[in-house]
Protein backbone atom coordinates (compact mmCIF):
# COMPACT_ATOMS: atom_id res chain seq x y z
CA UNK A 1 0.00 0.00 0.00
CA UNK A 2 1.06 3.49 -0.82
CA UNK A 3 1.27 6.53 1.37
CA UNK A 4 -1.72 8.82 1.59
CA UNK A 5 -1.30 12.48 0.86
CA UNK A 6 -0.92 14.71 3.88
CA UNK A 7 -3.45 17.49 3.89
CA UNK A 8 -2.37 20.82 5.27
CA UNK A 9 -4.11 21.60 8.54
CA UNK A 10 -6.58 24.47 8.48
CA UNK A 11 -5.51 27.50 10.45
CA UNK A 12 -7.58 27.84 13.58
CA UNK A 13 -9.42 31.11 13.89
CA UNK A 14 -9.45 32.87 17.18
CA UNK A 15 -12.81 32.70 18.87
CA UNK A 16 -14.23 36.01 19.94
CA UNK A 17 -14.17 36.28 23.68
CA UNK A 18 -17.73 35.91 24.95
CA UNK A 19 -19.15 38.85 26.79
CA UNK A 20 -19.08 38.22 30.48
CA UNK A 21 -22.41 37.80 32.15
CA UNK A 22 -23.23 40.52 34.60
CA UNK A 23 -25.94 40.17 37.22
CA UNK A 24 -29.00 42.29 36.57
CA UNK A 25 -29.40 45.06 39.16
CA UNK A 26 -33.10 44.43 39.81
CA UNK A 27 -33.29 46.73 42.84
CA UNK A 28 -31.94 49.67 40.86
CA UNK A 29 -34.21 48.86 37.90
CA UNK A 30 -37.22 48.78 40.25
CA UNK A 31 -36.25 52.14 41.72
CA UNK A 32 -35.92 53.72 38.26
CA UNK A 33 -39.17 52.10 37.06
CA UNK A 34 -41.13 53.40 40.05
CA UNK A 35 -39.61 56.85 39.52
CA UNK A 36 -41.09 56.87 36.00
CA UNK A 37 -37.79 57.01 34.12
CA UNK A 38 -37.67 56.21 30.40
CA UNK A 39 -36.25 52.99 28.97
CA UNK A 40 -33.28 54.93 27.60
CA UNK A 41 -32.42 56.35 31.03
CA UNK A 42 -32.77 52.92 32.65
CA UNK A 43 -30.60 51.31 29.96
CA UNK A 44 -27.85 53.89 30.44
CA UNK A 45 -27.92 53.42 34.21
CA UNK A 46 -28.14 49.62 34.47
CA UNK A 47 -27.07 47.91 31.21
CA UNK A 48 -23.32 47.21 31.07
CA UNK A 49 -23.51 46.44 27.33
CA UNK A 50 -25.52 49.55 26.43
CA UNK A 51 -24.48 51.06 23.12
CA UNK A 52 -26.46 54.07 21.85
CA UNK A 53 -25.30 53.41 18.27
CA UNK A 54 -27.23 50.11 18.09
CA UNK A 55 -30.49 50.22 16.12
CA UNK A 56 -32.55 49.18 19.17
CA UNK A 57 -30.44 50.14 22.16
CA UNK A 58 -33.15 49.64 24.80
CA UNK A 59 -34.26 46.16 23.70
CA UNK A 60 -32.61 44.30 26.57
CA UNK A 61 -33.94 46.73 29.15
CA UNK A 62 -37.47 46.45 27.79
CA UNK A 63 -37.16 42.65 27.90
CA UNK A 64 -36.02 42.77 31.53
CA UNK A 65 -38.91 45.03 32.53
CA UNK A 66 -41.36 42.76 30.71
CA UNK A 67 -40.11 39.73 32.63
CA UNK A 68 -40.28 41.67 35.89
CA UNK A 69 -43.91 42.71 35.23
CA UNK A 70 -45.20 39.32 34.09
CA UNK A 71 -43.11 36.62 35.74
CA UNK A 72 -41.69 38.58 38.64
CA UNK A 73 -38.12 38.75 39.99
CA UNK A 74 -36.48 38.04 43.32
CA UNK A 75 -35.22 41.13 45.14
CA UNK A 76 -33.79 40.64 48.64
CA UNK A 77 -35.30 37.14 48.83
CA UNK A 78 -38.82 38.27 47.94
CA UNK A 79 -40.71 37.76 44.70
CA UNK A 80 -41.51 41.21 43.33
CA UNK A 81 -43.53 42.16 40.28
CA UNK A 82 -43.13 45.57 38.71
CA UNK A 83 -46.36 47.52 38.56
CA UNK A 84 -47.75 48.47 35.17
CA UNK A 85 -47.57 52.11 34.32
CA UNK A 86 -50.80 53.97 33.69
CA UNK A 87 -51.28 55.36 30.23
CA UNK A 88 -52.10 58.96 29.60
CA UNK A 89 -53.85 60.34 26.55
CA UNK A 90 -50.59 61.80 25.24
CA UNK A 91 -48.76 58.45 25.34
CA UNK A 92 -51.26 56.42 23.30
CA UNK A 93 -50.90 58.48 20.12
CA UNK A 94 -49.85 55.55 17.94
CA UNK A 95 -52.85 53.40 18.83
CA UNK A 96 -56.19 53.60 17.06
CA UNK A 97 -58.92 55.12 19.16
CA UNK A 98 -61.34 52.44 20.21
CA UNK A 99 -64.86 52.87 18.94
CA UNK A 100 -67.61 52.89 21.51
CA UNK A 101 -70.23 50.25 20.85
CA UNK A 102 -73.71 51.61 20.30
CA UNK A 103 -75.86 50.80 23.29
CA UNK A 104 -78.89 48.62 22.72
CA UNK A 105 -82.26 50.32 23.00
CA UNK A 106 -84.36 49.25 25.96
CA UNK A 107 -86.91 46.63 24.91
CA UNK A 108 -89.68 47.70 27.31
CA UNK A 109 -90.01 51.26 26.07
CA UNK A 110 -92.12 51.64 22.94
CA UNK A 111 -91.14 54.03 20.23
CA UNK A 112 -93.65 56.84 19.87
CA UNK A 113 -94.36 57.90 16.31
CA UNK A 114 -94.58 61.63 15.99
CA UNK A 115 -96.87 62.71 13.21
CA UNK A 116 -96.16 66.01 11.56
CA UNK A 117 -97.34 67.55 8.34
CA UNK A 118 -94.21 66.30 6.53
CA UNK A 119 -94.49 62.70 7.71
CA UNK A 120 -98.21 62.59 6.80
CA UNK A 121 -97.45 63.74 3.24
CA UNK A 122 -94.74 61.11 2.86
CA UNK A 123 -97.07 58.36 4.03
CA UNK A 124 -99.72 59.35 1.49
CA UNK A 125 -97.25 59.42 -1.40
CA UNK A 126 -96.14 55.80 -0.89
CA UNK A 127 -97.61 53.58 -3.62
CA UNK A 128 -98.30 49.88 -3.05
CA UNK A 129 -96.14 47.47 -5.02
CA UNK A 130 -97.76 46.09 -8.15
CA UNK A 131 -98.00 42.30 -8.49
CA UNK A 132 -95.74 40.75 -11.10
CA UNK A 133 -97.67 39.62 -14.18
CA UNK A 134 -96.63 36.40 -15.89
CA UNK A 135 -97.24 35.69 -19.58
CA UNK A 136 -97.80 31.95 -19.23
CA UNK A 137 -100.40 30.39 -16.94
CA UNK A 138 -99.05 28.18 -14.19
CA UNK A 139 -99.33 24.53 -15.17
CA UNK A 140 -99.87 21.85 -12.55
CA UNK A 141 -97.16 19.27 -12.15
CA UNK A 142 -97.56 16.06 -14.16
CA UNK A 143 -99.97 13.84 -12.32
CA UNK A 144 -99.29 10.19 -11.89
CA UNK A 145 -101.60 7.51 -13.34
CA UNK A 146 -102.89 6.65 -9.88
CA UNK A 147 -104.18 10.17 -9.34
CA UNK A 148 -105.86 10.15 -12.77
CA UNK A 149 -107.54 6.83 -11.98
CA UNK A 150 -108.88 8.19 -8.72
CA UNK A 151 -110.61 11.12 -10.45
CA UNK A 152 -114.31 10.57 -11.10
CA UNK A 153 -115.24 10.53 -14.74
CA UNK A 154 -118.43 12.00 -16.11
CA UNK A 155 -120.35 9.77 -18.50
CA UNK A 156 -123.35 10.60 -20.62
N, CA and C atoms as an extended XYZ file, in Angstrom:
468
Properties=species:S:1:pos:R:3:atomname:S:1:resname:S:1:resid:I:1 pbc="F F F"
N         0.825       -1.161        0.000 N   UNK     1
C         0.000        0.000        0.000 CA  UNK     1
C         0.876        1.233        0.000 C   UNK     1
N         0.287        2.252       -0.696 N   UNK     2
C         1.058        3.490       -0.817 CA  UNK     2
C         0.707        4.470        0.285 C   UNK     2
N         1.525        5.488        0.356 N   UNK     3
C         1.275        6.525        1.369 CA  UNK     3
C         0.100        7.405        0.928 C   UNK     3
N        -0.650        7.888        1.910 N   UNK     4
C        -1.724        8.822        1.591 CA  UNK     4
C        -1.170       10.233        1.663 C   UNK     4
N        -1.784       11.096        0.904 N   UNK     5
C        -1.303       12.479        0.862 CA  UNK     5
C        -1.636       13.177        2.168 C   UNK     5
N        -0.700       13.932        2.662 N   UNK     6
C        -0.917       14.711        3.881 CA  UNK     6
C        -1.615       16.025        3.519 C   UNK     6
N        -2.730       16.245        4.133 N   UNK     7
C        -3.446       17.489        3.890 CA  UNK     7
C        -2.933       18.544        4.850 C   UNK     7
N        -2.805       19.764        4.345 N   UNK     8
C        -2.368       20.825        5.265 CA  UNK     8
C        -3.488       21.119        6.268 C   UNK     8
N        -3.118       21.335        7.499 N   UNK     9
C        -4.105       21.600        8.539 CA  UNK     9
C        -4.642       23.018        8.393 C   UNK     9
N        -5.950       23.150        8.592 N   UNK    10
C        -6.580       24.472        8.483 CA  UNK    10
C        -6.153       25.325        9.666 C   UNK    10
N        -5.919       26.579        9.392 N   UNK    11
C        -5.512       27.500       10.454 CA  UNK    11
C        -6.704       27.767       11.362 C   UNK    11
N        -6.500       27.625       12.632 N   UNK    12
C        -7.577       27.844       13.581 CA  UNK    12
C        -7.804       29.344       13.757 C   UNK    12
N        -9.093       29.703       13.691 N   UNK    13
C        -9.423       31.111       13.888 CA  UNK    13
C        -9.627       31.354       15.367 C   UNK    13
N        -9.268       32.534       15.770 N   UNK    14
C        -9.450       32.867       17.180 CA  UNK    14
C       -10.925       33.104       17.444 C   UNK    14
N       -11.416       32.494       18.491 N   UNK    15
C       -12.811       32.696       18.875 CA  UNK    15
C       -12.928       34.041       19.586 C   UNK    15
N       -13.997       34.734       19.264 N   UNK    16
C       -14.228       36.006       19.943 CA  UNK    16
C       -14.527       35.719       21.403 C   UNK    16
N       -13.954       36.505       22.257 N   UNK    17
C       -14.175       36.285       23.681 CA  UNK    17
C       -15.627       36.595       24.003 C   UNK    17
N       -16.318       35.646       24.632 N   UNK    18
C       -17.727       35.907       24.949 CA  UNK    18
C       -17.846       37.028       25.973 C   UNK    18
N       -18.922       37.782       25.830 N   UNK    19
C       -19.149       38.853       26.788 CA  UNK    19
C       -19.440       38.220       28.140 C   UNK    19
N       -18.886       38.788       29.154 N   UNK    20
C       -19.082       38.216       30.477 CA  UNK    20
C       -20.476       38.557       30.968 C   UNK    20
N       -21.066       37.593       31.640 N   UNK    21
C       -22.413       37.797       32.153 CA  UNK    21
C       -22.337       38.646       33.406 C   UNK    21
N       -23.191       39.634       33.445 N   UNK    22
C       -23.234       40.522       34.596 CA  UNK    22
C       -24.610       40.393       35.223 C   UNK    22
N       -24.654       40.309       36.528 N   UNK    23
C       -25.937       40.174       37.224 CA  UNK    23
C       -26.793       41.416       36.971 C   UNK    23
N       -28.083       41.185       36.840 N   UNK    24
C       -29.003       42.290       36.568 CA  UNK    24
C       -29.315       43.006       37.876 C   UNK    24
N       -29.118       44.314       37.917 N   UNK    25
C       -29.401       45.058       39.159 CA  UNK    25
C       -30.900       45.343       39.294 C   UNK    25
N       -31.653       44.310       39.751 N   UNK    26
C       -33.105       44.433       39.814 CA  UNK    26
C       -33.566       45.539       40.749 C   UNK    26
N       -32.881       45.706       41.872 N   UNK    27
C       -33.292       46.730       42.843 CA  UNK    27
C       -33.196       48.121       42.222 C   UNK    27
N       -32.123       48.360       41.490 N   UNK    28
C       -31.940       49.671       40.862 CA  UNK    28
C       -32.964       49.862       39.728 C   UNK    28
N       -33.211       48.782       38.970 N   UNK    29
C       -34.209       48.865       37.899 CA  UNK    29
C       -35.587       49.185       38.484 C   UNK    29
N       -35.925       48.534       39.606 N   UNK    30
C       -37.224       48.777       40.249 CA  UNK    30
C       -37.329       50.227       40.700 C   UNK    30
N       -36.261       50.748       41.251 N   UNK    31
C       -36.246       52.137       41.723 CA  UNK    31
C       -36.467       53.104       40.555 C   UNK    31
N       -35.772       52.854       39.430 N   UNK    32
C       -35.918       53.717       38.257 CA  UNK    32
C       -37.309       53.577       37.639 C   UNK    32
N       -37.841       52.352       37.631 N   UNK    33
C       -39.167       52.098       37.061 CA  UNK    33
C       -40.241       52.828       37.866 C   UNK    33
N       -40.150       52.732       39.193 N   UNK    34
C       -41.127       53.400       40.049 CA  UNK    34
C       -41.009       54.921       39.964 C   UNK    34
N       -39.811       55.409       39.657 N   UNK    35
C       -39.610       56.854       39.523 CA  UNK    35
C       -40.150       57.376       38.189 C   UNK    35
N       -40.510       56.456       37.282 N   UNK    36
C       -41.087       56.872       35.998 CA  UNK    36
C       -40.044       57.230       34.947 C   UNK    36
N       -38.855       56.714       35.084 N   UNK    37
C       -37.790       57.007       34.116 CA  UNK    37
C       -38.067       56.295       32.796 C   UNK    37
N       -37.477       56.804       31.724 N   UNK    38
C       -37.670       56.212       30.398 CA  UNK    38
C       -36.778       54.984       30.251 C   UNK    38
N       -37.075       54.178       29.232 N   UNK    39
C       -36.249       52.987       28.973 CA  UNK    39
C       -34.813       53.381       28.667 C   UNK    39
N       -34.627       54.477       27.966 N   UNK    40
C       -33.283       54.926       27.605 CA  UNK    40
C       -32.483       55.280       28.853 C   UNK    40
N       -33.103       55.989       29.783 N   UNK    41
C       -32.420       56.349       31.026 CA  UNK    41
C       -32.090       55.104       31.846 C   UNK    41
N       -33.028       54.157       31.895 N   UNK    42
C       -32.769       52.917       32.647 CA  UNK    42
C       -31.656       52.112       32.000 C   UNK    42
N       -31.630       52.068       30.668 N   UNK    43
C       -30.595       51.311       29.964 CA  UNK    43
C       -29.218       51.917       30.219 C   UNK    43
N       -29.137       53.234       30.182 N   UNK    44
C       -27.849       53.894       30.440 CA  UNK    44
C       -27.364       53.621       31.853 C   UNK    44
N       -28.297       53.577       32.812 N   UNK    45
C       -27.917       53.419       34.215 CA  UNK    45
C       -27.608       51.977       34.604 C   UNK    45
N       -28.271       50.988       33.964 N   UNK    46
C       -28.141       49.618       34.466 CA  UNK    46
C       -27.526       48.624       33.492 C   UNK    46
N       -27.537       48.896       32.185 N   UNK    47
C       -27.072       47.910       31.207 CA  UNK    47
C       -25.585       48.084       30.927 C   UNK    47
N       -24.760       47.078       31.301 N   UNK    48
C       -23.316       47.215       31.068 CA  UNK    48
C       -22.944       47.141       29.577 C   UNK    48
N       -23.811       46.566       28.756 N   UNK    49
C       -23.513       46.436       27.329 CA  UNK    49
C       -24.263       47.471       26.500 C   UNK    49
N       -24.743       48.523       27.135 N   UNK    50
C       -25.521       49.546       26.434 CA  UNK    50
C       -24.653       50.257       25.410 C   UNK    50
N       -25.176       50.367       24.190 N   UNK    51
C       -24.480       51.063       23.124 CA  UNK    51
C       -25.515       51.905       22.370 C   UNK    51
N       -25.447       53.233       22.490 N   UNK    52
C       -26.462       54.073       21.850 CA  UNK    52
C       -26.442       54.013       20.322 C   UNK    52
N       -25.377       53.484       19.734 N   UNK    53
C       -25.298       53.413       18.271 CA  UNK    53
C       -26.047       52.199       17.702 C   UNK    53
N       -26.476       51.276       18.561 N   UNK    54
C       -27.230       50.111       18.095 CA  UNK    54
C       -28.593       50.567       17.576 C   UNK    54
N       -29.177       49.812       16.641 N   UNK    55
C       -30.488       50.222       16.118 CA  UNK    55
C       -31.602       50.183       17.169 C   UNK    55
N       -31.540       49.252       18.107 N   UNK    56
C       -32.545       49.178       19.166 CA  UNK    56
C       -31.798       49.030       20.494 C   UNK    56
N       -31.329       50.158       20.994 N   UNK    57
C       -30.445       50.145       22.157 CA  UNK    57
C       -31.146       49.739       23.446 C   UNK    57
N       -32.455       49.921       23.539 N   UNK    58
C       -33.150       49.645       24.797 CA  UNK    58
C       -33.842       48.281       24.807 C   UNK    58
N       -33.556       47.449       23.813 N   UNK    59
C       -34.258       46.164       23.700 CA  UNK    59
C       -34.068       45.290       24.946 C   UNK    59
N       -32.856       45.162       25.410 N   UNK    60
C       -32.606       44.298       26.569 CA  UNK    60
C       -33.289       44.835       27.825 C   UNK    60
N       -33.295       46.141       27.976 N   UNK    61
C       -33.936       46.732       29.152 CA  UNK    61
C       -35.443       46.516       29.099 C   UNK    61
N       -36.029       46.685       27.929 N   UNK    62
C       -37.474       46.448       27.790 CA  UNK    62
C       -37.809       44.986       28.075 C   UNK    62
N       -36.940       44.080       27.650 N   UNK    63
C       -37.163       42.653       27.901 CA  UNK    63
C       -37.093       42.355       29.409 C   UNK    63
N       -36.154       42.974       30.082 N   UNK    64
C       -36.017       42.770       31.532 CA  UNK    64
C       -37.256       43.278       32.271 C   UNK    64
N       -37.726       44.443       31.887 N   UNK    65
C       -38.909       45.026       32.535 CA  UNK    65
C       -40.129       44.150       32.269 C   UNK    65
N       -40.241       43.627       31.056 N   UNK    66
C       -41.363       42.761       30.706 CA  UNK    66
C       -41.372       41.511       31.580 C   UNK    66
N       -40.222       40.916       31.773 N   UNK    67
C       -40.106       39.734       32.631 CA  UNK    67
C       -40.481       40.100       34.061 C   UNK    67
N       -40.010       41.252       34.521 N   UNK    68
C       -40.281       41.675       35.891 CA  UNK    68
C       -41.765       41.947       36.109 C   UNK    68
N       -42.474       42.432       35.085 N   UNK    69
C       -43.906       42.706       35.233 CA  UNK    69
C       -44.732       41.422       35.196 C   UNK    69
N       -44.381       40.512       34.302 N   UNK    70
C       -45.202       39.325       34.091 CA  UNK    70
C       -44.827       38.155       34.993 C   UNK    70
N       -43.566       37.793       34.990 N   UNK    71
C       -43.110       36.621       35.741 CA  UNK    71
C       -42.740       36.986       37.172 C   UNK    71
N       -42.146       38.149       37.328 N   UNK    72
C       -41.688       38.577       38.643 CA  UNK    72
C       -40.213       38.234       38.836 C   UNK    72
N       -39.552       38.966       39.716 N   UNK    73
C       -38.124       38.749       39.994 CA  UNK    73
C       -37.903       38.721       41.504 C   UNK    73
N       -36.790       38.133       41.906 N   UNK    74
C       -36.475       38.045       43.325 CA  UNK    74
C       -35.553       39.189       43.716 C   UNK    74
N       -36.030       40.029       44.604 N   UNK    75
C       -35.217       41.129       45.136 CA  UNK    75
C       -35.182       40.967       46.648 C   UNK    75
N       -33.997       40.832       47.201 N   UNK    76
C       -33.794       40.637       48.636 CA  UNK    76
C       -34.588       39.445       49.173 C   UNK    76
N       -34.630       38.367       48.396 N   UNK    77
C       -35.299       37.145       48.825 CA  UNK    77
C       -36.811       37.158       48.687 C   UNK    77
N       -37.369       38.195       48.108 N   UNK    78
C       -38.822       38.274       47.941 CA  UNK    78
C       -39.163       38.360       46.461 C   UNK    78
N       -40.239       37.686       46.077 N   UNK    79
C       -40.711       37.757       44.704 CA  UNK    79
C       -41.444       39.082       44.522 C   UNK    79
N       -40.949       39.870       43.568 N   UNK    80
C       -41.507       41.207       43.334 CA  UNK    80
C       -41.917       41.311       41.878 C   UNK    80
N       -43.091       41.879       41.641 N   UNK    81
C       -43.530       42.164       40.276 CA  UNK    81
C       -43.605       43.669       40.102 C   UNK    81
N       -43.071       44.142       38.989 N   UNK    82
C       -43.130       45.572       38.712 CA  UNK    82
C       -44.568       45.933       38.355 C   UNK    82
N       -45.011       47.070       38.849 N   UNK    83
C       -46.363       47.521       38.556 CA  UNK    83
C       -46.425       48.083       37.142 C   UNK    83
N       -47.571       47.916       36.520 N   UNK    84
C       -47.752       48.466       35.173 CA  UNK    84
C       -47.975       49.969       35.282 C   UNK    84
N       -47.409       50.660       34.321 N   UNK    85
C       -47.573       52.112       34.320 CA  UNK    85
C       -48.919       52.469       33.716 C   UNK    85
N       -49.519       53.521       34.221 N   UNK    86
C       -50.801       53.973       33.685 CA  UNK    86
C       -50.546       54.798       32.437 C   UNK    86
N       -51.406       54.596       31.464 N   UNK    87
C       -51.276       55.363       30.229 CA  UNK    87
C       -51.960       56.704       30.394 C   UNK    87
N       -51.425       57.676       29.688 N   UNK    88
C       -52.098       58.962       29.603 CA  UNK    88
C       -52.526       59.146       28.167 C   UNK    88
N       -53.349       60.128       27.901 N   UNK    89
C       -53.847       60.338       26.545 CA  UNK    89
C       -52.713       60.701       25.598 C   UNK    89
N       -51.691       61.376       26.090 N   UNK    90
C       -50.585       61.796       25.237 CA  UNK    90
C       -49.720       60.619       24.805 C   UNK    90
N       -49.636       59.580       25.621 N   UNK    91
C       -48.761       58.453       25.339 CA  UNK    91
C       -49.327       57.561       24.240 C   UNK    91
N       -50.637       57.367       24.223 N   UNK    92
C       -51.255       56.422       23.300 CA  UNK    92
C       -51.587       57.052       21.948 C   UNK    92
N       -50.678       57.821       21.407 N   UNK    93
C       -50.905       58.481       20.123 CA  UNK    93
C       -50.891       57.472       18.986 C   UNK    93
N       -49.999       56.501       19.027 N   UNK    94
C       -49.848       55.552       17.935 CA  UNK    94
C       -50.978       54.545       17.828 C   UNK    94
N       -51.767       54.385       18.844 N   UNK    95
C       -52.847       53.403       18.835 CA  UNK    95
C       -54.094       54.008       18.211 C   UNK    95
N       -54.912       53.148       17.591 N   UNK    96
C       -56.194       53.604       17.059 CA  UNK    96
C       -57.149       53.829       18.226 C   UNK    96
N       -57.943       54.847       18.121 N   UNK    97
C       -58.922       55.119       19.159 CA  UNK    97
C       -60.010       54.052       19.086 C   UNK    97
N       -60.336       53.495       20.211 N   UNK    98
C       -61.342       52.439       20.211 CA  UNK    98
C       -62.717       53.066       20.004 C   UNK    98
N       -63.517       52.381       19.219 N   UNK    99
C       -64.855       52.874       18.940 CA  UNK    99
C       -65.782       52.387       20.042 C   UNK    99
N       -66.646       53.279       20.489 N   UNK   100
C       -67.610       52.886       21.506 CA  UNK   100
C       -68.735       52.137       20.819 C   UNK   100
N       -69.151       51.044       21.425 N   UNK   101
C       -70.234       50.251       20.853 CA  UNK   101
C       -71.551       50.979       21.087 C   UNK   101
N       -72.409       50.973       20.084 N   UNK   102
C       -73.712       51.609       20.303 CA  UNK   102
C       -74.503       50.797       21.320 C   UNK   102
N       -75.122       51.493       22.235 N   UNK   103
C       -75.860       50.803       23.289 CA  UNK   103
C       -77.207       50.358       22.759 C   UNK   103
N       -77.621       49.183       23.167 N   UNK   104
C       -78.892       48.622       22.718 CA  UNK   104
C       -80.034       49.433       23.313 C   UNK   104
N       -81.095       49.578       22.533 N   UNK   105
C       -82.259       50.318       23.001 CA  UNK   105
C       -83.012       49.450       24.001 C   UNK   105
N       -83.595       50.050       25.004 N   UNK   106
C       -84.362       49.249       25.960 CA  UNK   106
C       -85.565       48.619       25.262 C   UNK   106
N       -85.834       47.352       25.591 N   UNK   107
C       -86.907       46.627       24.910 CA  UNK   107
C       -88.285       46.975       25.467 C   UNK   107
N       -88.387       47.418       26.698 N   UNK   108
C       -89.675       47.697       27.314 CA  UNK   108
C       -90.299       48.985       26.785 C   UNK   108
N       -89.489       49.975       26.512 N   UNK   109
C       -90.014       51.260       26.068 CA  UNK   109
C       -90.443       51.154       24.607 C   UNK   109
N       -91.627       51.661       24.310 N   UNK   110
C       -92.118       51.635       22.944 CA  UNK   110
C       -91.767       52.944       22.262 C   UNK   110
N       -91.458       52.841       20.987 N   UNK   111
C       -91.138       54.033       20.229 CA  UNK   111
C       -92.431       54.758       19.893 C   UNK   111
N       -92.465       56.033       20.149 N   UNK   112
C       -93.649       56.838       19.871 CA  UNK   112
C       -93.457       57.497       18.521 C   UNK   112
N       -94.453       57.328       17.640 N   UNK   113
C       -94.362       57.899       16.309 CA  UNK   113
C       -94.947       59.298       16.345 C   UNK   113
N       -94.139       60.248       15.993 N   UNK   114
C       -94.584       61.627       15.987 CA  UNK   114
C       -95.096       61.953       14.601 C   UNK   114
N       -96.313       62.391       14.518 N   UNK   115
C       -96.865       62.710       13.212 CA  UNK   115
C       -96.827       64.218       13.016 C   UNK   115
N       -96.217       64.610       11.937 N   UNK   116
C       -96.163       66.015       11.562 CA  UNK   116
C       -96.708       66.129       10.157 C   UNK   116
N       -96.812       67.332        9.688 N   UNK   117
C       -97.342       67.545        8.340 CA  UNK   117
C       -96.459       66.875        7.296 C   UNK   117
N       -95.135       66.905        7.501 N   UNK   118
C       -94.210       66.305        6.533 CA  UNK   118
C       -94.349       64.792        6.505 C   UNK   118
N       -94.404       64.159        7.674 N   UNK   119
C       -94.494       62.699        7.710 CA  UNK   119
C       -95.812       62.213        7.141 C   UNK   119
N       -96.915       62.983        7.345 N   UNK   120
C       -98.210       62.585        6.801 CA  UNK   120
C       -98.203       62.634        5.279 C   UNK   120
N       -97.542       63.642        4.697 N   UNK   121
C       -97.450       63.740        3.244 CA  UNK   121
C       -96.656       62.573        2.677 C   UNK   121
N       -95.582       62.215        3.331 N   UNK   122
C       -94.740       61.112        2.857 CA  UNK   122
C       -95.510       59.795        2.888 C   UNK   122
N       -96.304       59.591        3.924 N   UNK   123
C       -97.072       58.356        4.035 CA  UNK   123
C       -98.103       58.242        2.930 C   UNK   123
N       -98.707       59.373        2.528 N   UNK   124
C       -99.724       59.350        1.492 CA  UNK   124
C       -99.119       59.103        0.115 C   UNK   124
N       -97.893       59.562       -0.097 N   UNK   125
C       -97.251       59.423       -1.400 CA  UNK   125
C       -96.782       58.002       -1.687 C   UNK   125
N       -96.640       57.155       -0.707 N   UNK   126
C       -96.140       55.803       -0.889 CA  UNK   126
C       -97.165       54.994       -1.678 C   UNK   126
N       -96.732       54.381       -2.777 N   UNK   127
C       -97.609       53.578       -3.615 CA  UNK   127
C       -97.395       52.103       -3.288 C   UNK   127
N       -98.476       51.318       -3.308 N   UNK   128
C       -98.297       49.884       -3.047 CA  UNK   128
C       -97.605       49.225       -4.231 C   UNK   128
N       -96.868       48.179       -3.968 N   UNK   129
C       -96.141       47.474       -5.019 CA  UNK   129
C       -97.127       46.735       -5.910 C   UNK   129
N       -96.882       46.770       -7.203 N   UNK   130
C       -97.758       46.089       -8.154 CA  UNK   130
C       -97.364       44.622       -8.239 C   UNK   130
N       -98.349       43.711       -8.370 N   UNK   131
C       -97.996       42.303       -8.493 CA  UNK   131
C       -97.340       42.042       -9.848 C   UNK   131
N       -96.447       41.092       -9.882 N   UNK   132
C       -95.736       40.752      -11.105 CA  UNK   132
C       -96.651       39.924      -11.989 C   UNK   132
N       -96.803       40.339      -13.246 N   UNK   133
C       -97.665       39.619      -14.178 CA  UNK   133
C       -96.821       38.626      -14.967 C   UNK   133
N       -97.340       37.414      -15.107 N   UNK   134
C       -96.634       36.403      -15.887 CA  UNK   134
C       -97.355       36.213      -17.202 C   UNK   134
N       -96.643       35.878      -18.263 N   UNK   135
C       -97.239       35.693      -19.581 CA  UNK   135
C       -97.852       34.310      -19.736 C   UNK   135
N       -97.306       33.312      -19.100 N   UNK   136
C       -97.805       31.946      -19.227 CA  UNK   136
C       -98.562       31.555      -17.971 C   UNK   136
N       -99.685       30.843      -18.136 N   UNK   137
C      -100.402       30.385      -16.945 CA  UNK   137
C       -99.595       29.287      -16.254 C   UNK   137
N       -99.783       29.177      -14.964 N   UNK   138
C       -99.049       28.183      -14.186 CA  UNK   138
C       -99.676       26.822      -14.442 C   UNK   138
N       -98.861       25.885      -14.865 N   UNK   139
C       -99.333       24.532      -15.166 CA  UNK   139
C       -99.129       23.646      -13.955 C   UNK   139
N      -100.078       22.773      -13.669 N   UNK   140
C       -99.872       21.852      -12.549 CA  UNK   140
C       -98.807       20.827      -12.920 C   UNK   140
N       -98.175       20.276      -11.921 N   UNK   141
C       -97.157       19.267      -12.150 CA  UNK   141
C       -97.804       18.049      -12.785 C   UNK   141
N       -97.037       17.256      -13.484 N   UNK   142
C       -97.562       16.064      -14.156 CA  UNK   142
C       -98.106       15.115      -13.109 C   UNK   142
N       -99.350       14.720      -13.299 N   UNK   143
C       -99.972       13.844      -12.323 CA  UNK   143
C       -99.670       12.396      -12.661 C   UNK   143
N       -99.559       11.594      -11.650 N   UNK   144
C       -99.285       10.187      -11.887 CA  UNK   144
C      -100.568        9.486      -12.337 C   UNK   144
N      -100.450        8.277      -12.840 N   UNK   145
C      -101.600        7.510      -13.342 CA  UNK   145
C      -102.563        7.163      -12.220 C   UNK   145
N      -102.039        6.983      -11.001 N   UNK   146
C      -102.892        6.646       -9.878 CA  UNK   146
C      -103.846        7.782       -9.551 C   UNK   146
N      -103.345        9.017       -9.630 N   UNK   147
C      -104.181       10.171       -9.335 CA  UNK   147
C      -105.245       10.308      -10.414 C   UNK   147
N      -104.888       10.060      -11.683 N   UNK   148
C      -105.858       10.147      -12.769 CA  UNK   148
C      -106.935        9.083      -12.615 C   UNK   148
N      -106.579        7.908      -12.165 N   UNK   149
C      -107.542        6.827      -11.980 CA  UNK   149
C      -108.501        7.148      -10.846 C   UNK   149
N      -108.056        7.866       -9.858 N   UNK   150
C      -108.884        8.185       -8.717 CA  UNK   150
C      -109.896        9.278       -9.030 C   UNK   150
N      -109.679       10.053      -10.100 N   UNK   151
C      -110.606       11.122      -10.449 CA  UNK   151
C      -111.904       10.515      -10.987 C   UNK   151
N      -113.034       11.087      -10.572 N   UNK   152
C      -114.306       10.570      -11.097 CA  UNK   152
C      -114.480       11.027      -12.550 C   UNK   152
N      -115.015       10.179      -13.345 N   UNK   153
C      -115.238       10.527      -14.742 CA  UNK   153
C      -116.725       10.744      -14.968 C   UNK   153
N      -117.022       11.691      -15.816 N   UNK   154
C      -118.427       12.005      -16.106 CA  UNK   154
C      -118.807       11.271      -17.361 C   UNK   154
N      -119.892       10.501      -17.314 N   UNK   155
C      -120.351        9.769      -18.499 CA  UNK   155
C      -121.752       10.245      -18.885 C   UNK   155
N      -122.027       10.216      -20.151 N   UNK   156
C      -123.350       10.598      -20.624 CA  UNK   156
C      -124.220        9.422      -20.763 C   UNK   156
